[in-house]
Amino acid sequence: MDWKEQKVVVLGGSSGMGLATVSRLAQAGASVVAVGRDRAKLDKALSGLGGQVAGVALDCTDRAALERFFGGLGRIDHLILTLSGGEGGGRFAELDLAALRRGFEAKFWPQLEAAQASLSTLRRDGSITFLTSISARMANPGTSGLGAINGALERMIGTLARELAPLRVNAVSPGVVDTAWWDRFPVEFKEDIFRQQTETLPVGRVGQPHDVAHAIQFLMENTFMTGAVIECDGGLRLL
């Protein structure tokens, strides 16, 4: 794939795995449109990047705004959906179902809305890559809500790959990755989780955003991949 001829949109491109993907693709030579909700945060995140990168501030929960955004882009080759939220975790007996609903509203629905809104703009044989989570493929106590959000997305991947062909539809399912998502927790809790992961994961470390960005780029480059979910989790699902 000649990346200099590829136009890519990354929703959730102002931090974490989304930003790492923007950086990686820009370095490869692609023209990248990074989308984030907060203009100041987006500008700061993109300020040090080279290549052809444009930033667009957009509320991806607003379907009308998504329609206007994609309608004004012209043809694009690839769409990457890294939109996420922080709610929905906890043991089921005490799980705040209102928070779980907000978790769906922050990740499940915006990813689907954006994917649907992009279809008239995407190249017919381009690609869509969703970002889910390994919680969809595990049975860890306290993650039933998170597993539901991500599992709902993953269950659609194969069907969408058949319905939308030759457009390719795939997903990357990360494990524990060192991003700002963990900053919502007390420092001691985060350090304890990361220590446990380092001691127990087969790879001996937690993930980094560039690990996931690499997997996303692979799915975009390999035109024989569709309907696939890559588990980029350091072996967490094996434990």
Rosetta blueprint (number, residue, H / E / L):
1 M L
2 D L
3 W H
4 K H
5 E H
6 Q L
7 K E
8 V E
9 V E
10 V E
11 L E
12 G L
13 G L
14 S L
15 S L
16 G H
17 M H
18 G H
19 L H
20 A H
21 T H
22 V H
23 S H
24 R H
25 L H
26 A H
27 Q H
28 A H
29 G L
30 A L
31 S E
32 V E
33 V E
34 A E
35 V E
36 G E
37 R L
38 D L
39 R H
40 A H
41 K H
42 L H
43 D H
44 K H
45 A H
46 L H
47 S L
48 G L
49 L L
50 G L
51 G L
52 Q E
53 V E
54 A E
55 G E
56 V E
57 A E
58 L L
59 D L
60 C L
61 T L
62 D L
63 R H
64 A H
65 A H
66 L H
67 E H
68 R H
69 F H
70 F H
71 G H
72 G L
73 L L
74 G L
75 R L
76 I E
77 D E
78 H E
79 L E
80 I E
81 L E
82 T L
83 L L
84 S L
85 G L
86 G L
87 E L
88 G L
89 G L
90 G L
91 R L
92 F H
93 A H
94 E H
95 L L
96 D L
97 L H
98 A H
99 A H
100 L H
101 R H
102 R H
103 G H
104 F H
105 E H
106 A H
107 K H
108 F H
109 W H
110 P H
111 Q H
112 L H
113 E H
114 A H
115 A H
116 Q H
117 A H
118 S H
119 L L
120 S L
121 T L
122 L E
123 R E
124 R E
125 D E
126 G E
127 S E
128 I E
129 T E
130 F E
131 L E
132 T L
133 S L
134 I H
135 S H
136 A H
137 R H
138 M L
139 A L
140 N L
141 P L
142 G L
143 T L
144 S H
145 G H
146 L H
147 G H
148 A H
149 I H
150 N H
151 G H
152 A H
153 L H
154 E H
155 R H
156 M H
157 I H
158 G H
159 T H
160 L H
161 A H
162 R H
163 E H
164 L L
165 A L
166 P L
167 L L
168 R E
169 V E
170 N E
171 A E
172 V E
173 S E
174 P E
175 G L
176 V L
177 V E
178 D L
179 T L
180 A H
181 W H
182 W H
183 D H
184 R H
185 F L
186 P L
187 V H
188 E H
189 F H
190 K H
191 E H
192 D H
193 I H
194 F H
195 R H
196 Q H
197 Q H
198 T H
199 E H
200 T H
201 L L
202 P L
203 V L
204 G L
205 R L
206 V L
207 G E
208 Q L
209 P H
210 H H
211 D H
212 V H
213 A H
214 H H
215 A H
216 I H
217 Q H
218 F H
219 L H
220 M H
221 E H
222 N L
223 T L
224 F L
225 M L
226 T L
227 G L
228 A L
229 V E
230 I E
231 E E
232 C E
233 D L
234 G L
235 G L
236 L H
237 R H
238 L H
239 L L
